[in-house]
Amino acid sequence: MDKDHEDDIAYLVGESCAIKHHVTQMREWGWCVAEIAAVAWRMSTTCYRYDFEQETDYDFADNTRYARAGVSEEVDEYMAAVASGCCGSIDQLIMVHDSRSAIMFGFNYGH
């Protein structure tokens, strides 16, 4: 299963330096491959979309944040990022079935 998720991550990262940077950080934090794939997918469909020909509400997204629910250091950083953001924001809880974990994911999209 991890091999499949590694392929998914490689596909989702593609040419996106932004997603690649976040994937590197999640690996350094010790995230499992399924968790990384779930967040990379969410990034590629919202704040780091590949389809730049169509304008969306998220074209000016920044302050991308994520944390494994229950990991206090990561949640503390996540909440600090929430507090520092401005304008509109999206915050979601992603359930990762392969690892039975929950990921907090969000970003700001104001401009």
URNORRA-V628277 format. One record per residue. N is the residue number from 1. SS is DSSP state (alpha for helix, beta for strand, coil for the rest). PHI is phi in radians with two decimals (none if undefined). Layout:
# URNORRA-V628277
n: [N N]
ss: [SS SS]
phi: [PHI PHI]
This chain:
# URNORRA-V628277
n: [1 2 3 4 5 6 7 8 9 10 11 12 13 14 15 16 17 18 19 20 21 22 23 24 25 26 27 28 29 30 31 32 33 34 35 36 37 38 39 40 41 42 43 44 45 46 47 48 49 50 51 52 53 54 55 56 57 58 59 60 61 62 63 64 65 66 67 68 69 70 71 72 73 74 75 76 77 78 79 80 81 82 83 84 85 86 87 88 89 90 91 92 93 94 95 96 97 98 99 100 101 102 103 104 105 106 107 108 109 110 111]
ss: [coil alpha alpha alpha alpha alpha alpha alpha alpha alpha alpha alpha alpha coil coil coil alpha alpha alpha alpha alpha alpha alpha alpha alpha alpha alpha alpha coil coil coil coil alpha alpha alpha alpha alpha alpha alpha alpha alpha alpha alpha alpha alpha coil coil coil coil coil coil coil coil coil coil coil coil coil coil coil coil beta beta beta beta beta beta beta coil coil coil alpha alpha alpha alpha alpha alpha alpha alpha alpha alpha alpha alpha alpha coil coil coil coil beta beta beta beta beta beta beta beta coil coil coil coil beta beta beta beta beta beta beta beta coil coil coil]
phi: [none -1.06 -1.06 -1.07 -1.18 -1.06 -1.12 -1.07 -1.08 -1.03 -1.15 -1.20 -1.22 0.82 -1.69 -1.41 -1.13 -1.12 -1.16 -1.02 -1.04 -1.16 -1.07 -1.04 -1.12 -1.12 -1.11 -1.10 -1.36 1.51 -1.19 -1.35 -1.07 -1.11 -1.14 -1.09 -1.06 -1.09 -1.27 -1.06 -1.09 -1.10 -1.09 -1.24 -1.83 -2.25 -1.40 -2.24 -1.16 -1.42 -1.48 -1.56 -1.39 -1.98 -1.25 -2.29 -1.20 -1.84 -1.09 -1.94 -1.11 -2.69 1.01 -1.10 -2.49 -2.81 -2.81 -1.38 -1.02 1.72 -1.74 -0.98 -1.10 -1.21 -1.13 -1.06 -1.12 -1.06 -1.14 -1.14 -1.15 -1.04 -1.14 -1.55 -1.41 -2.39 1.03 -1.22 -2.55 -2.16 -2.38 -2.36 -1.94 -1.79 -1.56 -1.89 -1.17 -1.12 -2.04 0.96 -2.08 -2.12 -2.01 -1.49 -2.41 -2.90 -2.88 -1.78 -2.30 -1.30 -2.61]
